[in-house]
Amino acid sequence: MPIRPYLQGVDVAEFDPDTIRAMGDAFVRACRALPSALDGDHVRRILAKKIIASAAYGERDPDRLRVAALNGLDLAAVAVPTAAESAYFS
């Protein structure tokens, strides 16, 4: 589930490699948080667009990128990181 396919048509020159990595991490974790009934290409495309838009406005934190994307779907409750994710991103 990489975010790169969703970056086609986006001016990626404004994103450094660390930002693209943060967007990718946020995207993967947001997709994992989706209830299985919502896990489809259309929803993933929406998540990717929201993450890319947030990054374009300067957000670089993967947790905040993920929460912003899930908030757009009214899924902020599933955006709470697990203990393992918290340890990984600390």
C-alpha distances in whole Angstrom, upper triangle without the diagonal:
4,7,9,9,10,13,15,18,18,20,18,22,22,19,20,18,18,17,14,13,14,12,9,10,11,8,6,10,10,8,10,13,13,16,15,17,15,11,11,10,13,12,9,11,14,12,10,14,16,14,15,18,19,18,21,23,23,21,19,19,15,17,19,16,14,17,18,15,16,20,19,18,21,19,20,22,18,17,20,18,19,22,20,17,21,22,19,19,23
4,6,7,8,10,12,16,15,17,15,18,19,16,16,14,15,14,10,10,11,9,6,9,10,7,7,11,11,10,12,15,15,19,18,20,18,14,14,12,15,14,10,11,14,12,10,13,15,12,13,16,17,16,18,21,20,19,17,17,14,16,18,15,14,17,18,15,17,20,20,19,22,20,21,23,20,18,21,19,20,23,20,18,21,22,18,18,22
4,6,5,7,10,13,12,14,12,15,16,13,14,13,13,12,8,9,10,7,5,9,9,6,8,11,11,10,13,15,16,19,19,21,18,15,14,12,13,13,9,9,11,10,7,10,11,9,9,13,14,13,14,17,17,16,15,16,13,15,16,13,12,16,16,13,15,18,17,18,21,19,20,22,20,18,21,19,21,24,22,19,21,23,20,19,22
4,5,5,7,11,10,12,10,13,14,12,13,12,13,12,8,10,12,9,8,11,12,10,11,15,15,14,17,19,19,23,22,24,21,18,17,14,16,16,12,11,14,13,9,11,14,12,11,14,16,14,15,18,18,18,16,18,15,18,19,15,16,19,19,16,19,22,20,21,24,23,24,26,24,22,24,23,25,27,25,22,24,25,22,21,24
4,5,6,10,10,13,12,15,17,15,17,15,17,16,12,14,15,12,11,14,15,12,13,16,16,15,17,20,19,22,21,22,19,17,15,12,13,14,11,10,13,13,9,11,14,13,12,15,17,16,17,20,21,20,19,21,18,21,21,18,17,21,20,17,19,22,20,21,24,23,24,27,24,23,26,25,27,29,27,24,27,28,25,24,28
4,5,8,8,12,11,15,15,14,16,16,17,15,12,14,14,11,10,14,13,10,12,16,14,13,17,19,18,21,21,21,18,16,14,11,11,12,9,7,10,10,6,8,11,10,9,12,14,14,14,17,18,18,18,19,17,19,19,15,15,18,17,14,17,19,17,18,21,21,22,25,23,21,24,24,26,29,27,24,26,28,25,24,27
4,6,5,8,7,11,12,11,13,13,15,12,10,12,13,10,10,14,14,12,14,17,16,16,19,21,21,24,24,25,21,19,18,14,15,15,13,10,12,12,8,9,12,11,8,11,13,12,12,15,16,16,16,18,16,19,19,15,16,19,18,15,18,21,19,20,23,23,24,27,25,23,26,25,27,30,28,25,27,28,25,23,27
4,5,8,9,12,14,13,16,16,18,16,13,16,17,14,14,18,18,15,17,21,20,19,22,24,23,26,26,26,23,21,19,15,16,17,14,12,14,15,11,11,15,14,11,14,17,15,15,18,19,20,20,22,20,23,23,19,20,23,21,19,22,24,21,22,26,26,27,30,28,26,29,28,31,33,31,28,30,32,29,27,30
4,7,9,11,13,13,16,17,20,17,15,18,19,16,17,20,20,18,20,23,22,21,25,26,25,28,28,28,25,23,21,17,17,19,17,13,15,16,13,11,15,15,12,13,16,15,14,17,19,20,20,23,22,25,24,20,21,24,22,19,23,24,22,23,27,27,28,31,30,28,31,31,33,36,34,31,32,34,31,29,32
4,6,9,9,10,13,15,17,14,12,15,16,13,15,18,17,16,19,21,20,20,24,25,25,28,28,29,25,23,22,18,18,19,16,13,14,15,11,10,13,12,9,10,13,12,10,14,15,16,17,20,19,22,21,17,19,21,19,17,21,22,20,22,25,25,26,29,28,26,29,28,31,33,32,28,30,32,29,27,30
4,5,6,8,11,13,16,13,12,16,17,14,16,19,19,18,21,23,23,23,26,28,27,31,31,32,28,27,25,22,22,22,20,17,18,18,14,13,15,14,10,12,14,12,10,13,14,16,16,20,20,23,22,18,21,23,21,20,23,24,22,25,28,28,28,32,30,28,30,30,33,35,33,30,31,32,29,27,30
4,5,5,8,10,12,10,8,12,13,12,13,16,17,16,19,21,21,22,24,26,26,30,30,31,28,26,25,21,22,22,19,17,18,17,14,13,15,13,10,12,14,11,10,13,13,15,14,17,17,21,20,17,19,22,20,19,22,24,22,25,28,27,27,30,29,26,28,27,30,32,30,27,28,29,26,24,27
4,5,7,10,12,11,10,14,15,14,16,19,19,19,22,24,24,25,28,29,30,33,34,35,31,29,28,25,25,25,23,21,21,21,17,17,18,16,13,14,16,12,11,14,14,16,15,19,19,23,22,19,22,24,22,22,25,27,25,28,31,30,30,33,32,29,31,30,32,34,32,29,30,31,28,25,28
4,7,10,12,9,10,13,14,13,15,18,18,18,21,23,23,24,27,28,28,32,33,34,31,29,28,25,25,25,22,20,20,19,16,15,16,14,11,12,13,10,8,11,10,12,12,16,17,20,19,16,20,22,20,20,23,24,23,26,28,28,27,31,30,27,29,28,31,32,31,27,28,29,26,24,26
4,7,8,6,6,10,10,10,12,14,15,15,18,20,20,21,24,25,26,30,31,32,29,27,26,24,24,23,20,19,19,18,14,14,15,12,10,11,12,8,8,11,10,11,10,13,14,17,17,14,17,20,18,18,21,23,22,24,27,26,25,28,27,24,26,25,27,29,27,24,24,26,23,20,22
4,6,5,6,9,10,11,12,14,15,17,19,20,21,23,25,26,27,31,32,34,31,28,28,26,26,26,22,21,22,20,17,17,18,15,13,15,14,11,11,14,12,12,10,13,14,18,18,16,18,21,20,20,23,25,25,27,29,28,27,30,28,25,27,25,27,28,27,23,24,24,21,19,21
4,5,5,6,9,10,10,12,14,15,16,18,20,21,23,24,26,30,30,32,29,27,27,25,26,25,21,21,22,20,17,18,19,15,14,16,16,12,14,16,14,14,11,13,13,17,18,16,18,21,21,20,23,25,25,27,29,28,27,29,27,24,26,23,26,26,24,21,22,22,19,17,19
4,5,5,6,9,10,10,12,14,15,16,18,20,21,23,25,28,29,32,29,26,27,25,26,25,21,21,22,19,16,18,18,14,13,16,15,11,13,15,13,12,8,10,10,14,15,13,16,19,19,19,21,23,24,26,27,26,24,27,25,22,23,21,23,23,21,18,19,19,16,14,16
4,5,5,6,8,10,10,12,14,15,16,18,20,21,23,26,28,29,26,24,25,23,23,22,19,18,19,16,14,15,14,11,10,12,11,7,10,12,9,9,6,9,9,13,13,11,13,16,15,16,19,20,20,22,24,23,22,25,23,20,21,20,22,23,22,18,19,20,17,14,17
4,5,5,6,9,10,10,12,14,15,16,18,20,21,25,26,28,24,22,22,20,21,20,16,16,17,15,12,13,14,10,9,12,12,9,11,14,12,11,9,11,10,14,14,11,13,17,16,15,18,20,20,22,24,23,22,25,23,20,22,20,22,24,22,19,20,21,18,16,19
4,5,5,6,9,10,11,12,14,15,17,18,20,24,25,27,24,22,22,21,22,20,17,17,18,15,13,15,15,12,12,15,14,11,14,16,14,13,10,10,9,12,14,12,13,16,17,16,18,21,21,22,24,23,22,24,22,19,20,18,20,21,19,16,17,18,14,13,16
4,5,5,6,8,10,11,12,14,15,16,19,22,24,26,23,21,22,20,21,19,16,17,17,14,12,14,13,10,10,13,11,9,12,14,12,10,7,7,5,9,10,8,10,13,13,13,15,18,18,20,22,20,19,21,19,16,17,15,17,19,17,14,15,16,13,10,13
4,5,5,6,9,10,10,12,14,15,17,20,22,23,20,18,19,17,18,16,13,13,13,10,8,10,10,6,7,10,9,7,11,13,12,9,8,8,6,10,10,7,8,12,12,11,13,16,16,17,19,18,17,20,18,15,17,16,18,20,19,15,17,18,16,13,17
4,5,5,6,9,10,11,12,14,16,19,20,22,19,17,17,16,17,16,12,13,14,11,9,12,12,9,10,13,13,11,14,16,15,13,11,11,8,11,13,10,10,14,14,12,14,17,17,18,21,19,18,21,18,16,18,16,18,20,18,14,17,18,15,13,17
4,5,5,6,8,10,11,12,15,18,19,22,19,17,18,17,19,17,13,15,16,12,11,14,14,10,12,15,14,12,16,18,16,13,11,10,6,9,11,9,8,12,13,12,14,17,18,18,20,18,17,18,16,13,15,12,14,16,14,11,13,14,11,10,14
4,6,5,6,9,10,11,13,16,18,20,17,15,17,16,17,14,12,13,13,9,9,12,11,7,10,13,11,11,14,15,14,11,10,8,5,6,8,6,5,8,10,9,10,13,14,15,16,14,13,15,13,10,12,11,14,16,15,11,13,15,13,11,14
4,5,5,6,9,10,11,15,16,18,15,12,13,13,14,11,8,10,10,7,6,10,10,7,10,12,12,12,15,17,16,14,13,12,8,10,11,8,6,10,11,8,10,13,13,13,16,14,14,16,14,12,14,13,16,18,17,14,16,18,16,14,18
4,6,5,6,9,10,14,14,17,14,12,13,13,15,13,10,12,13,10,10,13,13,11,13,16,16,15,18,20,20,17,15,14,10,11,13,11,9,12,14,11,12,15,16,16,18,15,15,17,14,12,14,13,14,17,15,12,15,17,14,14,17
4,5,5,6,9,12,14,16,14,12,15,15,17,14,11,14,14,11,11,15,14,12,15,17,16,16,19,20,20,16,15,13,9,9,11,10,7,10,12,11,10,14,15,14,16,13,13,14,10,9,10,9,10,13,12,9,12,14,12,12,15
4,5,5,7,10,12,14,12,10,12,13,14,10,9,12,11,7,9,12,11,10,13,15,14,15,18,19,19,16,15,13,10,9,11,9,5,8,10,7,7,10,11,11,12,10,10,12,9,7,10,10,12,16,15,12,14,17,15,14,18
4,5,5,9,10,12,9,7,9,10,12,9,7,10,11,8,9,13,13,12,14,17,16,17,20,21,22,19,18,17,13,13,14,12,9,11,13,10,9,13,13,12,14,11,13,14,11,10,13,13,14,18,16,14,17,19,17,17,20
4,6,8,9,12,11,8,11,13,15,12,10,14,14,11,13,16,16,15,18,20,19,20,23,24,24,21,20,18,14,13,15,14,11,13,15,13,11,15,16,14,15,12,13,13,10,10,12,11,11,15,14,12,15,17,15,16,19
4,7,9,11,10,9,12,14,15,12,11,15,14,11,14,17,15,14,18,20,18,20,23,24,23,20,20,17,14,12,14,13,10,10,13,11,9,12,13,12,12,9,10,10,6,7,9,9,10,14,14,12,14,17,16,16,19
4,6,8,6,6,9,12,12,9,9,13,12,10,13,16,15,15,18,20,19,21,23,24,25,22,22,20,16,15,16,15,11,12,14,11,9,12,12,10,11,8,10,11,7,9,12,13,14,18,18,16,18,21,20,20,23
4,5,6,6,10,13,14,11,12,15,15,13,17,19,18,18,22,23,23,24,27,28,28,25,25,23,20,18,20,19,15,15,17,14,11,14,15,12,12,9,12,11,9,11,14,15,15,19,19,18,20,23,22,23,26
4,5,5,8,12,13,11,12,15,16,15,17,20,20,20,23,25,25,26,29,30,30,28,27,25,22,21,22,21,17,18,20,17,14,17,17,14,15,13,16,15,12,15,17,18,18,21,21,20,23,25,24,25,28
4,6,8,12,12,10,12,15,15,15,18,20,20,21,24,25,25,27,29,30,31,29,29,27,24,23,24,22,19,19,20,17,15,17,17,13,15,13,16,16,14,16,19,20,21,24,24,23,26,28,27,27,31
4,6,9,9,7,9,12,11,11,14,16,16,17,20,21,22,23,26,27,28,25,26,24,21,20,21,19,16,16,17,14,12,14,13,10,12,11,14,15,13,15,18,19,20,24,24,22,24,27,26,26,29
4,7,8,6,7,10,11,11,13,15,16,16,19,21,21,22,25,26,27,25,24,23,20,19,20,18,15,16,17,14,12,16,15,12,14,12,15,16,13,15,18,18,19,23,22,20,23,25,24,24,27
4,6,5,6,9,10,11,12,14,16,17,18,20,21,23,24,26,27,25,25,25,21,21,22,19,17,18,19,15,14,17,16,13,16,15,18,19,17,18,21,21,22,26,25,23,26,28,26,26,30
4,6,5,6,9,10,10,12,14,15,16,18,20,21,22,24,26,24,24,24,21,22,22,19,17,19,18,15,15,18,16,14,18,17,20,21,19,19,23,23,24,28,26,24,27,29,27,26,30
4,5,5,6,9,10,11,13,14,15,17,19,20,21,23,25,23,24,24,21,22,22,18,17,18,17,13,14,16,14,12,16,16,18,21,19,19,23,23,25,29,28,25,28,31,28,28,31
4,5,5,6,9,10,11,12,14,15,17,18,20,21,23,21,22,21,19,19,18,16,13,15,14,10,10,13,11,9,12,12,15,17,15,15,19,20,22,25,25,22,25,27,26,25,28
4,5,5,6,9,10,11,12,14,15,16,18,20,21,19,19,19,16,17,17,14,12,14,14,10,10,14,12,11,14,13,15,18,15,15,18,19,21,24,23,20,23,25,23,22,26
4,5,5,6,9,10,10,12,14,15,16,18,20,19,19,20,17,18,18,14,13,15,14,11,12,15,12,12,16,15,17,20,18,17,21,21,24,27,26,23,25,28,25,24,28
4,5,5,6,9,10,11,12,14,15,17,19,17,18,19,17,17,16,13,12,13,11,8,10,11,9,9,12,13,15,18,16,16,19,20,23,26,26,23,24,27,25,24,27
4,6,5,6,9,10,11,12,14,16,17,15,16,15,13,13,13,10,8,10,9,5,7,10,8,8,12,11,12,15,14,12,16,17,19,23,22,19,21,24,22,20,23
4,5,5,6,8,10,11,12,14,15,14,14,15,12,14,13,10,10,12,11,8,10,13,11,12,15,15,16,19,17,15,18,18,21,24,23,20,22,24,22,20,23
4,5,5,6,9,10,10,12,14,14,15,16,14,16,14,11,11,13,11,8,11,13,10,12,15,16,17,20,19,17,20,21,24,27,26,23,24,27,25,22,26
4,5,5,6,9,10,11,13,11,13,14,12,13,11,8,9,10,7,5,9,9,7,10,13,13,13,17,16,14,18,19,22,25,25,21,22,25,23,21,24
4,5,5,6,9,10,11,9,10,11,9,11,9,5,7,9,7,6,9,11,10,12,15,14,14,17,16,13,16,17,20,23,22,18,19,22,20,17,20
4,5,5,6,9,10,9,10,12,11,14,12,9,11,13,10,9,13,14,13,15,18,18,18,21,20,17,20,20,23,26,25,21,22,25,22,20,23
4,5,5,6,9,9,11,13,13,15,12,9,12,13,10,9,13,13,12,15,17,18,17,21,21,18,21,22,25,27,27,23,24,27,25,22,24
4,5,5,7,6,8,10,10,12,9,6,10,10,7,8,12,12,11,14,16,17,15,19,19,16,18,19,22,25,25,21,21,24,22,19,21
4,5,5,5,6,9,10,12,10,7,11,12,10,11,14,15,15,17,19,19,18,21,21,18,20,20,23,25,24,20,21,23,21,18,20
4,5,7,9,12,13,16,13,11,14,16,13,13,17,17,16,19,21,22,21,24,24,21,23,23,27,29,28,24,24,27,25,21,24
4,6,9,12,14,15,12,11,14,15,12,13,17,16,16,19,21,21,20,24,24,20,23,23,27,28,28,25,24,27,25,22,23
4,6,9,12,14,11,10,14,15,13,14,18,18,17,21,22,22,20,24,24,20,22,22,25,27,26,23,22,24,23,19,20
4,6,8,10,7,7,11,11,10,12,15,15,15,18,20,19,17,20,20,17,18,18,21,23,23,19,18,21,19,16,17
4,6,9,8,7,11,12,12,13,16,17,17,20,21,20,18,21,20,17,18,17,20,21,21,17,16,18,16,13,15
4,6,5,6,9,10,11,12,14,15,17,19,20,18,16,18,17,14,14,13,16,17,17,14,13,15,13,10,11
4,6,5,6,9,10,11,12,14,16,17,18,16,14,17,15,11,12,11,14,16,15,11,11,14,12,9,11
4,5,5,6,9,10,11,12,14,16,16,14,11,13,12,8,9,8,11,13,13,10,9,12,11,8,11
4,5,5,6,9,10,10,12,14,15,13,11,13,13,9,11,11,15,16,17,13,13,16,15,12,14
4,6,5,6,9,10,11,13,14,13,12,15,14,10,12,13,16,18,18,14,15,18,16,13,16
4,5,5,6,8,10,11,12,10,9,12,10,7,10,10,13,16,16,12,13,16,15,13,15
4,5,5,6,9,10,10,8,6,9,9,6,8,10,13,16,17,14,14,17,17,14,16
4,6,5,6,9,10,10,8,12,12,9,12,13,17,20,20,17,17,21,20,17,19
4,5,5,7,9,9,9,12,11,9,13,14,17,20,21,17,18,21,20,18,21
4,5,5,6,5,5,9,8,7,10,12,15,19,19,16,17,21,20,18,21
4,5,5,5,5,9,10,8,11,14,17,21,22,19,19,23,22,20,22
4,6,7,8,12,12,11,15,17,20,24,24,21,22,26,25,23,25
4,5,8,11,11,11,15,17,20,23,24,21,22,26,25,23,26
4,6,8,9,10,13,16,19,22,24,21,22,25,25,24,26
4,5,6,7,10,13,15,19,20,18,19,22,22,21,23
4,5,5,8,11,14,17,18,16,16,20,20,19,20
4,5,6,10,12,15,17,16,16,19,20,19,21
4,6,8,10,13,15,13,14,18,18,17,19
4,6,9,12,14,11,12,15,15,14,16
4,7,9,11,9,9,13,14,13,14
4,7,8,6,6,9,10,10,11
4,5,5,6,9,10,11,12
4,5,5,6,9,10,11
4,5,5,6,9,10
4,5,5,6,8
4,5,5,6
4,6,5
4,6
4
